[in-house]
Amino acid sequence: MRGWISMESEQLLSHPRRDHISEEDTSGAASDDSEGERTDREGEGEERETDDREGDSEERETDDEEGDNEERGTDDNQIKGDSKGTEKEEDEKGKRKGVVEIMNEYLESIFSTEEEHDDEIEEELNAMYQLLWTILSGTIGVIAIIVTLTKYPQYLDILHENQLWFSNIKEVEREISFRTEQALYYSHYKHLVNSPTWRQGLSELKEDNGTEFGRTINAFHRFNILPELILSAIYRWLGTEESPSVFYVWSVFNLHGVYVATLYVTAWHLSGSVLSGVITVALFVIHRTDVTRVNYTVPLRESFAVPLLFLQTFLLCSYLRANHRQIVKLLMIMAMTVALLLSWQFGAFILLCQLICLMLLARLHFLPQIKVLATVGMIGLGLVVTCVVQSYPPLLLSSPALSMVLPALLLASTPTDLGLGPFLKATVAVAEFTLLALATVLINGFLKVILKLDADSHVYQLFLSKLQMGNPRDFDSRLYMCTEAFDYMDSDTLKRLSLTGLLPVYLLGVLIFSVTSLKMFLKPVEYEEQKEEISDYVDVNSLDWDDSLLYEQLERINQGIGHIDSEFQRATHLDRMNKGIRHIDSEIQKVAQLVACDREPHLNHQLLNTSTEQSMEGEDNAQDTTDEDKPHNNPSSTTPCANSVQQIIPSLVDGKTDLIFFIALSVVLGVLAVLVMRLKVLWVPSVCVVAGVTVGDIRVYKALSQRLPYLTAHLPHCLPTLLKMTLCLAYLGWLVQEHWGQVFTEIWPEEVFEFYDPDTVSLMEWLTRHTTPSTTVLAGSMQLMAGVRLCTGRPITNHPHYEDSWLRLRTRQVYRMYGREAPEVVHTALRQTGATHIILEDSICLAAHNLNRPLCRLTDAVDLHNKHEPEVGGHNITGLKKPEHPRFCDEVRYVAGNYSRFFSLVMANKTFRVYRLALT
């Protein structure tokens, strides 16, 4: 053991010495060291002898003025040479016996063995193997990232092609394949591509009067179309001959390649293992149907926002852990926040989840307060910048995230008391978070009242309905509740996640890291005080206690010694230096003991046998010191290695604040996913990352071995690494064996499909040929109107982007044609919207009753909104009455009475019927 301690002490603990120390300071410092005192006395004697010789020399020179000049010169040079030699010997002796050298000899005396040469060779080989393994793992990680970036987009393209044969169908069929709101977003991309110039197309979108006929809107203000602006500009700049739709789809798939690579890097960063990233990607691909819908809903906002969200989360985690390039990371976090908000109308609600996690963990002392303050500031700045760029959209102005920024900044800048016990800290944190929530609600309510904002009212109505607290007749909430994507998470999803082991491993990881975080929270106050003392010299929060980085901690402590040395040169008293030296000496012993225990497990027994003797020696030595100079009782120096490790390394998550934040965010996203199944595309990817970290983090296996010190004492020190490699490779092998057939079938299916929807194609072609944009305004279901706007360019009355109160009112007015009202009432309502034609769908009008989802037909929602009794069910809902008229959408087909007076059929096929409205 002497070899590696000596080597590390000489290389890592060496630091520049003081150029000059006064005789008074030297004698004062030598009072604590007998050997240093002898050295000083010898130096003083030599200085007196030198002075005597120089005095004799001067006398001889005065007495022998008539002597030979050469003889006097020779004698004088000889005396000067003796003086210089004496001064050189004094400097060498002073350098040989310094504080660091004394501590080095002390450490060598403790850990010295009889096999010094063999230990040096072993340590050199271990260092070489560690370097080779670092290079190898880094190379594997980079190769895996490159493969992910290139192959995953190809995988998505194959799935998309197998489902639609997208590259071989007509352009109108490609556009029709973009259902519901996808078509609305893609229509803006198509408009920008087909405009004479990109700038002219953007100007037309800022004064759009065809998407919501009856008012002129700024499409960039109303919708989140930043991706369409960027992709259209790139398409025009490249001048490619590829179809605009094919280029659009391929660009989205490449973005998702970056998305999966981000998940890989996030797992690698949080665990320090490339195997964690591989496991994360494997689980992501296996659970593709639960983590993404991009292969069949390409233009959805989540297809752009989710990759940006996880990229922003990775940057946030990197900022929370590391201490370099902080300004760059903060600016990138702000940029990703702006991109997220401009790409998804619900991005502010996800940022609210991040703010909640940041503030709660900061007040519980899990996250550094300064970094949380900076992060909240960047998120708030991103919200403000988005508001300005997007011309102050109502949905963003009324978001709780924007309302929380100011009170969060005030709370984050409030100092915390580390001296409180765990119960008081938790109580204070709950009280502070309650005040934060109350301030957020008050500010949000104030803004809504002053600015008259109600763009997000349907979101809160949805959550009230989820909690069985909403109005059962509310039209907007029923539309969402009856959509499968907004239903509760189903049991099939949980079953799929459990069959692959993903959910059990995730829950195990959450349990492990939550328990260790709780233990760290319950640490006694003395631990926090010790960290505060050490932080004066060493950045404790930045210390990494991984196996490969143990020696780096000695270098960090050496930097602390350098700080003490520089401060001593400016100090006027020696007490501060003495206290610092004793403290650094204690820390070096701790780290050295930890390194020794990690390298030599059998030392557990040696230290156990000698712990009593060391304690007695410590007591004897303590009697020779004054009360002021007595060292603090340090159990880590007199207890076995297991206890030392537990005291030096408080928990698995100590120093990994980013891991705590990521797990907390995944739990919050899990709660949202349970309430709204569509949000599982946010939760399941985070589950994959946490599961990969749980299986691949070496600290988990080291913690297990530390809990069983006597069982693992005679086993090799590389046991945790071997156990991790075995379990990771075994889990990966099992996943490949069980699910390769599924992936193989998706890539090379027995039969491929082709897009086929002749009724919709014939409708779009008829509208293009027989109507004009200047004389036609179409009304119908929200989903169909988005496709009509894309394929024909005709003005429409409503569309699926439901985050606007005016549009929600307009949609309810249009949907009266699916209710049971008189034809003249329906005609009047439709004419008020400016519609000239209506399109009725038999799939809506004649939809069958679903026993599993009662009152979930669109016709049922319209009846309940009009206070009419539904055809089936609804008997427990009060305030309903029997309708006086038959259902309009069905009765108008017979062209009888007033129906023929107000509506005339102009086109029909098996699915759609188009009617022209009478002008009077």
C-alpha positions, 0 to 999 in steps of 0.5 A: 500500500505504501507504493500507491499512497506515496505515488499519489501523495507526491503527484496529487498533493504537491503544491507551491511553497511560500517564498519567504517565511519570517523567523517569528512565523517559522518558530511559531509553526515549529512548536507543533512539530519537534522535527521541524524545530530541530531543522530550524535550530540547525538552520539558525546555527548555520546562519550564525556560523556564516555570519562569523565567517563573513565577519572574520573575512572582512577583518582579514581584508581590513588588516591585510590591505598591503597583501597580494590582490590575487590572494585576497580575491581568492580568499573572498571568492572562497568565502562567498562560495561557502556562503552560497553553498550554505544558503542552498543547503538551507533552501533544500532542507526547508523544501524537504520538510514542509507540511505536505511532506510531513502528512505524506510520511504520516500516510505512508506510515499508516498504509505501508506494506511489505510489497511496495514494488508489486503495489506500484505495478498493480496501480499502474496496471489498474490506471492503464486498464481504467484509461482503456476502459474509458476510451472503449466505453466512450467509443462505444457510446459515440458509435451508438449515438451515430447509429441511433441518429441514422437508423431510427429515422429509417426505422420510422420511415419503413413503418410509415411506408408499410402502413400508407405506401406514402412514396407512391400515392397521389399528393392529395392522398398524402395530404388526406392522410394527415387527419384532424389537426395535423392537416391544419398545421401542414396547410401552413407549411404548404402555403409557405412552400407554394407562395411566390416568396417565403416572406410573402407567404408569411405576410399572408399568414399574419392576415389570414381570413380563411381559417376562421371565416368571419375574422382575420387572425395572425396564424403565427399568433394563434397557432404554434407553427414555428416548425412549419416556418423553419421547414418551409424555409429550408425546403425553399432554400435547398431547392430540392425536387422532392415532394414537399410532403415527403421532405416534411415527413422525413425531416420529422423522422430525423428529428426523432432520431435526435430525440432517441439519441438525446434519451441515450445521452441522458441515461448515459449522463445520469448513470455514467454507463453506456449500457444504461443508454443502450437499455433505454433505447431498446426499451424505447423501441420495444414500447414504440406504440406507447412512447410516440405516435409519430409514424402515423401522426407526423404533423402533430405538435407533440412530434416536434415538442417532445424531442425539444422537451427532452433535449431541454431537460437534458441540458437542465440536468447537465447544468444542475450537476456540472460547474463548467460552461454554465452561461452557455447551458443557461442560454441553451435552456432558454432557447430550447424553452422558447422553441418548445413553447412555439411548437406546442400550445400545451408546452407551458403546462409541462414547464409548470411541472418543471417549476414545481419540481425545481422549487419543491426540491430546492426548498427541501435542500436537494438542489442548489439554491443558486442554480435553481434561481438561475434555471427558474430565471431562464425558464421565465425569460423563455416564457416572456420572449415567447409572449413577445415573439408570438404577439402575446397569445392568450393561452400563454398569458393565462398559463400558471407557469408564467404566473409562477415565475415571479413568486418562484424567483422571490422564494428561490432568492430567500436563504434557507436555514441548514441548521433545522432538523428534518421535521422542521425543514419539511414543515417549512418547505411545505409552508413555503410551497403552499405560499408559492401555490397561493401566490401563483393562483392569485396572480393568475386570477388577477391576469385573467380578470384584468386581461379578460382571458379564458383561453384555457378554461376548457383545460380546467373543465377537463380536469374537473370532469376527470375528478367527477366534479365538472358539469356533465352537460359541458360540451367542451369537456365531454368532447375531450372525455369521449376521445380515447387519447384523453381518457384515463390510462388503460390497463393494457398499457400497464400490462405492456409495460410490465411484461418487458420488465420496464415498469417493475424496474422503474418502480424499483429505481424510484424506490431505491433513489427515493429512499436514499434521498430520504436518508440524505434529507434525514441526515443530522445537522452535523453532516451539513455543518461539515459540508459547509466547513469543507466548502470553504476550501473544496466544492463538495457538491461537485465531488464525484464518488464513483470508483474511477474518480476516487483519486480525483478527490485527492487532487480536489483536496490538494486544491483546497490545501493550495487555497489554505496556503495562499490564505496563510501568506496573507493572514496575520495569525497562525490559528487559521492555518493550523485549523485548516491543516488539521481539517485537510489532514482529516479529509485526506485520511478519509479519502485515502481510507476509502481508496484503500477499502475499495482496492483492498476489501480485506482491510475491513477486518484489519481496520476492525481489529485495530479500531480499538487500538486507534481509538485509544491512541487517539485519546492519548494524543488528545491529552497532549493538546489544548482544548482549542487544538483538539481534533473533532471526533471522527468515526470514519477514521476509527471504524471499518471501511463499511462505516467509513464509506457510509459516512463519507458517501451519504447516499446514492444520489449525493452529488447527483442532483440532476438524477433527483430532479429527473426522477421527480419530473418523471413521477409528476408526468406519471400522474398526468399520464394516468389522468390523460392517456395522451400524455403517456408519450411524455411519461414512458420515455422518462420511465425508459431512462430511469429504468436504464439508469437503475440497471446500469448505474454502478453505484447501485451495485456498490451500495449493495456490496457495502450493505454486505461488507462481511459477505463481500470482504473476500470477493474481488473488488471488481464484483460490483462492476462484474455484477452490473455487466452481467445483469445489463447484458442478460437483460438486453439479451432477454429483451432481444430474444423476446421482442426481436420477432415483433420488430422483425415483423414490423420491418418486414411484414407479411403484407403491406398496406396502402392508403385508400379513402376514395370517398374523401378523395372524391369530396376534395376533388369535387370541392376543388372543381365546383367551388371557388375560394371567393364565393364558398365558405364550408362548415362541418366537423372540426376534423374534416374542416382541417382537411378541407382547408389543406386540400382545397384552400377554401375558407372554413368556419371552424377547425380542431385547434380548440384553444380559443374561446371564440372558436369554441363558441363557433364550433358549438354553433356549427354543431347544431346541425347534428342536434335535434332542432328545427331546420330554420333554427339550424339555418339561422345559426349556420348563416351567422357563421357565414357558411355557404355550404355544409358537409354532413358525415354519416359516420357521425350522424348515424354512429351506433351507441357504445355500451363501453363508452356511454354518451360519447357520440358527438350527437349525444354531446350536442343533445346534452348541451342543448338540454335534450334527452339523449337517445340512449342513457342520460337518465341520471342527468337533471335538467333535460327535456325531450326534443320536439324535432327529429335529428337534423342531419338525418332528416335533411336527407329526405328533402321534405318540408322546410328542409328543402327550402333552406338546404339543397343537396349538391354532392353525395357519396357513401360517406359525405353529403354536401348541402348549399344553404339558401341565402334567405 
